[in-house]
Amino acid sequence: MPLTPLDIHNKEFSTGFRGYNVDEVNEFLDQIIKDMELLIKEKKELEERVAMLNERVEHYKSMEENLSKSILVAQETAEEVKANARKEAQLILKEAEKNADRIINEALAKSRKIALEIEELKKKASVYRLRFRTLLEAQMELLDSGDWDLEMADPKLKTV
């Protein structure tokens, strides 16, 4: 068991012939007692400081562990967000492709319809031209024929 300042203070030495000077021994023991008390006080302060620092180390270890867990959770969440974004992008792309196909098909259908209408209008224009030409030719024949002059001379026709 280690010596305490009280042990040193209470220690008594037997005196012998030609023994040590008692005053010098007592002075030396008093110095040892003071030094021991100082060392014990410093030791206690250091032990308290070590305990406090150990608590702080444990606190920081706990914080480090929590931060590590948080980082892992954040990484996992980021991966989930990326995966969801990829899926959503694929869905948007598929939807856009569907819309593009629909728009193209509608445009093709309209184009075909317009082409058919154009063909129909060309046929109608051709028929109209043919009829108009026939009418004009008939009118030209009427003008060229002598019947025109007779009809103009007929008073009954003037009233018409």
LUMLOSE-394200 format. One line per field, with one value per residue: residue number from 1; residue in one letter; z negated, x, y negated of N, C-alpha, C, O in turn. Coordinates in pm, whole numbers, plus 50000, padded with zeros to 5 digits. Each point is the difference from the previous one (the first is absolute). Example, Ala and Ser with C-alpha at 12.3 -4.5 7.8 and 13.67 -1.06 7.14 Angstrom:
% LUMLOSE-394200
nr: c(1, 2)
rest: c(A, S)
n.zz: c(49220, 50138)
n.xx: c(51319, 49861)
n.yy: c(50569, 49893)
ca.zz: c(50000, 49994)
ca.xx: c(49911, 50082)
ca.yy: c(49881, 49881)
c.zz: c(50000, 49927)
c.xx: c(50090, 49923)
c.yy: c(49880, 49891)
o.zz: c(49934, 49983)
o.xx: c(50104, 50051)
o.yy: c(50002, 49889)
This chain:
% LUMLOSE-394200
nr: c(1, 2, 3, 4, 5, 6, 7, 8, 9, 10, 11, 12, 13, 14, 15, 16, 17, 18, 19, 20, 21, 22, 23, 24, 25, 26, 27, 28, 29, 30, 31, 32, 33, 34, 35, 36, 37, 38, 39, 40, 41, 42, 43, 44, 45, 46, 47, 48, 49, 50, 51, 52, 53, 54, 55, 56, 57, 58, 59, 60, 61, 62, 63, 64, 65, 66, 67, 68, 69, 70, 71, 72, 73, 74, 75, 76, 77, 78, 79, 80, 81, 82, 83, 84, 85, 86, 87, 88, 89, 90, 91, 92, 93, 94, 95, 96, 97, 98, 99, 100, 101, 102, 103, 104, 105, 106, 107, 108, 109, 110, 111, 112, 113, 114, 115, 116, 117, 118, 119, 120, 121, 122, 123, 124, 125, 126, 127, 128, 129, 130, 131, 132, 133, 134, 135, 136, 137, 138, 139, 140, 141, 142, 143, 144, 145, 146, 147, 148, 149, 150, 151, 152, 153, 154, 155, 156, 157, 158, 159, 160)
rest: c(M, P, L, T, P, L, D, I, H, N, K, E, F, S, T, G, F, R, G, Y, N, V, D, E, V, N, E, F, L, D, Q, I, I, K, D, M, E, L, L, I, K, E, K, K, E, L, E, E, R, V, A, M, L, N, E, R, V, E, H, Y, K, S, M, E, E, N, L, S, K, S, I, L, V, A, Q, E, T, A, E, E, V, K, A, N, A, R, K, E, A, Q, L, I, L, K, E, A, E, K, N, A, D, R, I, I, N, E, A, L, A, K, S, R, K, I, A, L, E, I, E, E, L, K, K, K, A, S, V, Y, R, L, R, F, R, T, L, L, E, A, Q, M, E, L, L, D, S, G, D, W, D, L, E, M, A, D, P, K, L, K, T, V)
n.zz: c(50000, 50159, 50054, 49779, 50097, 50040, 50199, 50184, 50052, 50089, 50202, 49918, 49955, 50068, 49785, 50146, 49953, 49897, 49850, 50100, 50163, 49778, 49909, 49971, 49820, 49797, 49966, 49931, 49784, 49867, 49996, 49860, 49784, 49942, 49966, 49796, 49827, 49989, 49904, 49776, 49900, 49988, 49825, 49797, 49950, 49931, 49780, 49853, 49966, 49861, 49779, 49910, 49942, 49798, 49819, 49943, 49875, 49778, 49873, 49945, 49814, 49799, 49914, 49896, 49788, 49833, 49925, 49852, 49783, 49870, 49920, 49817, 49797, 49904, 49895, 49791, 49830, 49926, 49859, 49782, 49876, 49925, 49817, 49799, 49919, 49900, 49786, 49831, 49936, 49858, 49780, 49881, 49927, 49818, 49799, 49918, 49896, 49785, 49832, 49929, 49855, 49782, 49882, 49926, 49814, 49803, 49919, 49892, 49785, 49840, 49923, 49855, 49780, 49885, 49917, 49810, 49806, 49925, 49891, 49782, 49855, 49942, 49841, 49779, 49900, 49928, 49802, 49809, 49946, 49890, 49780, 49857, 49959, 49849, 49781, 49904, 49935, 49801, 49819, 49947, 49888, 49778, 49875, 49941, 49825, 50166, 49894, 50006, 50187, 50030, 49907, 50109, 50156, 49907, 50113, 50123, 50181, 50146, 50066, 50170)
n.xx: c(50085, 49871, 50207, 49956, 49887, 49796, 49974, 49972, 49797, 49867, 50071, 50001, 50128, 50067, 49981, 50130, 50108, 50022, 49842, 49820, 50077, 49979, 50150, 50205, 50042, 50030, 50208, 50160, 50008, 50103, 50224, 50094, 50019, 50163, 50207, 50041, 50045, 50210, 50162, 50004, 50105, 50225, 50090, 49995, 50159, 50201, 50015, 50033, 50212, 50131, 49974, 50103, 50218, 50033, 49977, 50172, 50161, 49967, 50051, 50215, 50064, 49947, 50128, 50190, 49984, 49987, 50196, 50117, 49937, 50076, 50209, 50029, 49958, 50161, 50163, 49965, 50025, 50209, 50082, 49947, 50120, 50201, 50012, 49984, 50192, 50139, 49961, 50058, 50215, 50049, 49959, 50149, 50183, 49982, 50009, 50205, 50103, 49944, 50085, 50204, 50020, 49967, 50167, 50160, 49964, 50029, 50210, 50080, 49942, 50103, 50195, 49990, 49976, 50180, 50136, 49929, 50053, 50210, 50046, 49947, 50151, 50165, 49958, 50005, 50204, 50084, 49931, 50092, 50203, 50008, 49958, 50169, 50152, 49948, 50026, 50206, 50064, 49925, 50111, 50179, 49965, 49974, 50188, 50102, 49891, 49936, 50046, 50217, 50107, 50021, 50164, 50191, 50022, 50070, 49821, 49951, 50125, 49895, 49813, 50080)
n.yy: c(50117, 49906, 49934, 50001, 49836, 50086, 50113, 49876, 49919, 50154, 49944, 50210, 49826, 50198, 49960, 49908, 50188, 49812, 49971, 50083, 49864, 50000, 49865, 50085, 50128, 49905, 49923, 50144, 50060, 49848, 50012, 50150, 49936, 49855, 50079, 50088, 49862, 49918, 50124, 49993, 49827, 49995, 50114, 49903, 49847, 50079, 50053, 49828, 49929, 50118, 49964, 49821, 50016, 50092, 49864, 49866, 50094, 50023, 49820, 49958, 50110, 49914, 49835, 50060, 50072, 49849, 49914, 50120, 49997, 49834, 50023, 50127, 49910, 49875, 50114, 50073, 49853, 49964, 50154, 49976, 49854, 50069, 50130, 49899, 49918, 50145, 50067, 49863, 50014, 50168, 49968, 49883, 50109, 50132, 49901, 49954, 50171, 50043, 49874, 50062, 50172, 49959, 49907, 50138, 50122, 49894, 49986, 50180, 50031, 49880, 50084, 50169, 49952, 49931, 50161, 50098, 49899, 50037, 50192, 50008, 49909, 50141, 50156, 49942, 49990, 50194, 50089, 49921, 50076, 50199, 50004, 49958, 50161, 50158, 49952, 50018, 50205, 50074, 49938, 50126, 50191, 49989, 49988, 50192, 50071, 50127, 50186, 49998, 50058, 50224, 50103, 49965, 50157, 50184, 49932, 50178, 50015, 49865, 50105, 50112)
ca.zz: c(50000, 50009, 49884, 50004, 49922, 49859, 49960, 49985, 49885, 49878, 49991, 49897, 50013, 49872, 49997, 49957, 49976, 50116, 50096, 50083, 49933, 49997, 50066, 50144, 50045, 49996, 50108, 50124, 50004, 50029, 50144, 50071, 49980, 50089, 50138, 50016, 50006, 50131, 50101, 49987, 50052, 50145, 50051, 49996, 50107, 50128, 50014, 50035, 50140, 50086, 50002, 50082, 50140, 50044, 50029, 50127, 50106, 50020, 50066, 50140, 50065, 50023, 50110, 50122, 50038, 50051, 50130, 50096, 50032, 50078, 50135, 50068, 50032, 50107, 50123, 50042, 50049, 50129, 50098, 50025, 50078, 50136, 50062, 50028, 50109, 50123, 50036, 50045, 50131, 50097, 50021, 50078, 50135, 50064, 50025, 50110, 50122, 50034, 50052, 50131, 50095, 50021, 50080, 50135, 50061, 50029, 50112, 50120, 50033, 50056, 50130, 50092, 50021, 50084, 50134, 50060, 50031, 50116, 50116, 50025, 50056, 50137, 50083, 50015, 50089, 50136, 50045, 50019, 50122, 50112, 50016, 50041, 50139, 50079, 50005, 50087, 50138, 50043, 50020, 50120, 50114, 50013, 50059, 50137, 50082, 50053, 49922, 49910, 50071, 50013, 49870, 49967, 50084, 49954, 49896, 49883, 49923, 49939, 49872, 49910)
ca.xx: c(49915, 50089, 50011, 49925, 50070, 49973, 50091, 50135, 49998, 49990, 50113, 50097, 50124, 50068, 50128, 50112, 50124, 50047, 49889, 49980, 49956, 49854, 49945, 50020, 49909, 49864, 49991, 49994, 49868, 49902, 50012, 49943, 49854, 49949, 50013, 49903, 49868, 49993, 49990, 49868, 49904, 50017, 49952, 49855, 49957, 50024, 49902, 49874, 50014, 49997, 49861, 49925, 50042, 49944, 49859, 49994, 50037, 49883, 49900, 50041, 49984, 49856, 49968, 50059, 49916, 49874, 50028, 50021, 49867, 49929, 50058, 49951, 49859, 49997, 50043, 49892, 49892, 50043, 49988, 49857, 49955, 50052, 49926, 49866, 50012, 50020, 49872, 49910, 50050, 49962, 49856, 49978, 50048, 49902, 49880, 50032, 50004, 49860, 49941, 50061, 49940, 49861, 50001, 50041, 49889, 49895, 50047, 49991, 49858, 49957, 50066, 49927, 49867, 50019, 50035, 49875, 49920, 50063, 49965, 49857, 49985, 50053, 49899, 49888, 50046, 50006, 49861, 49950, 50062, 49941, 49863, 50008, 50045, 49886, 49907, 50057, 49996, 49861, 49971, 50075, 49926, 49880, 50041, 50045, 49889, 49914, 49877, 50009, 49944, 49856, 49938, 50001, 49901, 49869, 49958, 49962, 50121, 50053, 49938, 50051)
ca.yy: c(49883, 49884, 49910, 49874, 49899, 50024, 50108, 49943, 49911, 50079, 50095, 49967, 50078, 50019, 49930, 50084, 49929, 49927, 50001, 49881, 49879, 50009, 49881, 50016, 50107, 49944, 49900, 50077, 50066, 49896, 49972, 50116, 49992, 49894, 50048, 50108, 49939, 49935, 50107, 50063, 49903, 49998, 50129, 49996, 49909, 50067, 50107, 49936, 49953, 50120, 50047, 49906, 50019, 50128, 49975, 49927, 50095, 50086, 49915, 49985, 50130, 50014, 49908, 50057, 50113, 49943, 49939, 50109, 50053, 49898, 50000, 50120, 49978, 49899, 50066, 50089, 49915, 49945, 50108, 50018, 49885, 50020, 50109, 49949, 49902, 50078, 50061, 49895, 49956, 50102, 49988, 49878, 50027, 50088, 49920, 49909, 50080, 50029, 49877, 49974, 50095, 49958, 49877, 50038, 50073, 49902, 49918, 50084, 50015, 49872, 49987, 50087, 49941, 49882, 50049, 50048, 49882, 49936, 50081, 49979, 49865, 50004, 50067, 49907, 49892, 50057, 50013, 49864, 49948, 50071, 49949, 49861, 50004, 50048, 49887, 49897, 50048, 49993, 49858, 49959, 50056, 49919, 49871, 50025, 50048, 49895, 49995, 49884, 49885, 50021, 49984, 49858, 49934, 50044, 49911, 50074, 50032, 49880, 49981, 50100)
c.zz: c(50000, 49873, 50021, 49922, 49849, 49947, 49976, 49875, 49868, 49982, 49893, 50017, 49862, 50008, 49947, 49974, 50132, 50111, 50077, 49914, 50016, 50073, 50152, 50056, 50004, 50111, 50136, 50016, 50030, 50150, 50082, 49989, 50095, 50146, 50029, 50012, 50136, 50110, 49997, 50057, 50153, 50063, 50006, 50111, 50137, 50024, 50039, 50145, 50097, 50011, 50088, 50148, 50055, 50035, 50135, 50117, 50030, 50072, 50149, 50077, 50034, 50116, 50132, 50050, 50059, 50138, 50107, 50042, 50087, 50143, 50078, 50041, 50116, 50133, 50054, 50057, 50136, 50110, 50035, 50087, 50145, 50073, 50038, 50116, 50133, 50046, 50056, 50138, 50108, 50031, 50086, 50145, 50075, 50036, 50117, 50132, 50046, 50063, 50138, 50105, 50032, 50089, 50144, 50072, 50036, 50120, 50131, 50045, 50063, 50140, 50105, 50034, 50094, 50142, 50072, 50039, 50122, 50127, 50038, 50063, 50142, 50095, 50025, 50094, 50144, 50058, 50030, 50130, 50124, 50028, 50052, 50147, 50091, 50015, 50095, 50146, 50055, 50029, 50125, 50125, 50024, 50066, 50147, 50091, 50046, 49921, 49909, 50066, 50011, 49867, 49961, 50082, 49953, 49886, 49873, 49910, 49931, 49862, 49898, 49932)
c.xx: c(50090, 49996, 49916, 50079, 49980, 50091, 50140, 50005, 50003, 50117, 50098, 50119, 50061, 50136, 50108, 50120, 50048, 49892, 49992, 49957, 49848, 49939, 50013, 49905, 49857, 49979, 49987, 49865, 49889, 50002, 49938, 49847, 49940, 50003, 49896, 49857, 49978, 49982, 49864, 49892, 50007, 49947, 49847, 49945, 50018, 49901, 49863, 50000, 49993, 49857, 49914, 50034, 49948, 49852, 49986, 50035, 49881, 49888, 50033, 49990, 49854, 49957, 50052, 49914, 49867, 50020, 50020, 49867, 49923, 50051, 49951, 49855, 49988, 50041, 49890, 49884, 50034, 49988, 49853, 49946, 50047, 49921, 49859, 50002, 50021, 49868, 49904, 50042, 49962, 49851, 49967, 50041, 49902, 49874, 50023, 50005, 49858, 49934, 50054, 49941, 49856, 49994, 50038, 49887, 49885, 50038, 49993, 49856, 49947, 50058, 49929, 49864, 50011, 50035, 49875, 49910, 50055, 49964, 49854, 49976, 50054, 49899, 49882, 50037, 50004, 49860, 49944, 50056, 49938, 49859, 50000, 50042, 49884, 49898, 50049, 49995, 49857, 49961, 50070, 49928, 49873, 50031, 50037, 49883, 49913, 49873, 49998, 49935, 49849, 49931, 49993, 49893, 49860, 49954, 49958, 50119, 50055, 49944, 50056, 50123)
c.yy: c(49877, 49915, 49876, 49898, 50020, 50111, 49945, 49914, 50080, 50098, 49951, 50092, 50017, 49931, 50094, 49912, 49944, 50004, 49869, 49883, 49994, 49880, 50011, 50105, 49946, 49897, 50070, 50069, 49898, 49965, 50112, 49997, 49896, 50049, 50109, 49942, 49933, 50104, 50067, 49908, 49996, 50128, 50001, 49910, 50066, 50115, 49944, 49954, 50117, 50051, 49909, 50018, 50133, 49986, 49929, 50092, 50091, 49923, 49985, 50132, 50023, 49911, 50056, 50116, 49951, 49937, 50107, 50061, 49902, 49995, 50121, 49984, 49901, 50063, 50092, 49919, 49941, 50105, 50024, 49887, 50014, 50107, 49954, 49900, 50072, 50062, 49895, 49949, 50101, 49993, 49877, 50022, 50091, 49923, 49905, 50076, 50036, 49878, 49967, 50093, 49960, 49878, 50032, 50072, 49906, 49915, 50079, 50016, 49871, 49980, 50084, 49940, 49879, 50042, 50050, 49883, 49928, 50077, 49981, 49864, 49994, 50064, 49906, 49886, 50049, 50014, 49863, 49941, 50065, 49949, 49856, 49992, 50044, 49887, 49894, 50042, 49993, 49856, 49949, 50053, 49919, 49868, 50018, 50041, 49883, 49987, 49878, 49880, 50012, 49975, 49853, 49926, 50033, 49911, 50073, 50025, 49877, 49980, 50098, 49954)
o.zz: c(49925, 49926, 50112, 49921, 49921, 49887, 49904, 49925, 49905, 49897, 49996, 50028, 49914, 50106, 49909, 50012, 50101, 50117, 49983, 49890, 50112, 50074, 50074, 50108, 50097, 50060, 50086, 50108, 50075, 50061, 50099, 50097, 50065, 50073, 50107, 50086, 50060, 50089, 50105, 50069, 50067, 50106, 50098, 50068, 50087, 50112, 50084, 50073, 50104, 50108, 50078, 50086, 50117, 50097, 50080, 50106, 50116, 50088, 50085, 50118, 50108, 50087, 50102, 50120, 50102, 50090, 50112, 50118, 50096, 50095, 50118, 50112, 50091, 50103, 50119, 50103, 50089, 50111, 50117, 50093, 50093, 50116, 50109, 50084, 50101, 50118, 50101, 50085, 50110, 50115, 50090, 50092, 50116, 50108, 50086, 50103, 50119, 50103, 50089, 50111, 50115, 50092, 50093, 50116, 50107, 50087, 50103, 50118, 50101, 50091, 50111, 50116, 50091, 50097, 50119, 50107, 50085, 50102, 50118, 50093, 50085, 50112, 50112, 50084, 50092, 50115, 50102, 50077, 50100, 50115, 50087, 50078, 50107, 50109, 50083, 50088, 50115, 50098, 50076, 50102, 50114, 50085, 50085, 50121, 49938, 50019, 49961, 49938, 49991, 49995, 49933, 49958, 50027, 49898, 49891, 49878, 49902, 49913, 49879, 49919)
o.xx: c(50097, 49902, 49987, 50087, 50088, 50049, 50068, 50098, 50065, 50012, 50039, 49985, 49992, 50061, 49977, 49996, 50008, 50035, 50082, 49947, 49949, 49903, 49909, 49942, 49928, 49892, 49921, 49942, 49907, 49895, 49931, 49930, 49899, 49903, 49940, 49923, 49893, 49917, 49943, 49908, 49897, 49937, 49941, 49904, 49913, 49954, 49930, 49902, 49936, 49955, 49918, 49912, 49963, 49951, 49913, 49937, 49968, 49933, 49912, 49966, 49966, 49923, 49930, 49973, 49954, 49917, 49953, 49976, 49933, 49923, 49966, 49961, 49920, 49940, 49973, 49942, 49916, 49957, 49966, 49922, 49925, 49962, 49951, 49911, 49942, 49966, 49935, 49915, 49962, 49959, 49917, 49930, 49969, 49945, 49913, 49953, 49970, 49934, 49925, 49967, 49958, 49919, 49939, 49971, 49941, 49916, 49959, 49969, 49930, 49932, 49976, 49957, 49919, 49950, 49983, 49940, 49923, 49965, 49966, 49921, 49944, 49979, 49951, 49920, 49962, 49975, 49933, 49926, 49972, 49963, 49921, 49945, 49979, 49947, 49925, 49968, 49978, 49932, 49944, 49988, 49962, 49925, 49966, 50007, 49997, 49926, 49893, 49924, 49929, 49892, 49906, 49948, 49908, 50068, 50006, 49988, 50073, 50066, 49983, 50057)
o.yy: c(49994, 49998, 49950, 50037, 49967, 49993, 50036, 50003, 49957, 50065, 49883, 50119, 49913, 49992, 50080, 49878, 50070, 50015, 49909, 50016, 49998, 50018, 49964, 49982, 50023, 49996, 49961, 49999, 50030, 49980, 49975, 50029, 50027, 49982, 50003, 50042, 50012, 49984, 50030, 50044, 50001, 49998, 50046, 50036, 49989, 50021, 50057, 50014, 49992, 50037, 50048, 49999, 50010, 50057, 50035, 49992, 50025, 50054, 50014, 50001, 50050, 50042, 49994, 50012, 50051, 50015, 49985, 50026, 50039, 49988, 49988, 50035, 50019, 49971, 50002, 50037, 49994, 49969, 50021, 50023, 49973, 49982, 50029, 49999, 49960, 49993, 50023, 49973, 49961, 50012, 50007, 49958, 49974, 50016, 49984, 49950, 49994, 50010, 49957, 49956, 50003, 49995, 49947, 49971, 50012, 49972, 49946, 49992, 50005, 49953, 49954, 49999, 49985, 49942, 49974, 50000, 49954, 49940, 49988, 49987, 49931, 49953, 49989, 49959, 49927, 49964, 49981, 49940, 49934, 49978, 49963, 49922, 49942, 49978, 49948, 49921, 49963, 49973, 49921, 49931, 49973, 49952, 49917, 49982, 49894, 49904, 49953, 49925, 49900, 49939, 49958, 49897, 49923, 49996, 49944, 50002, 50014, 49942, 49984, 50073)
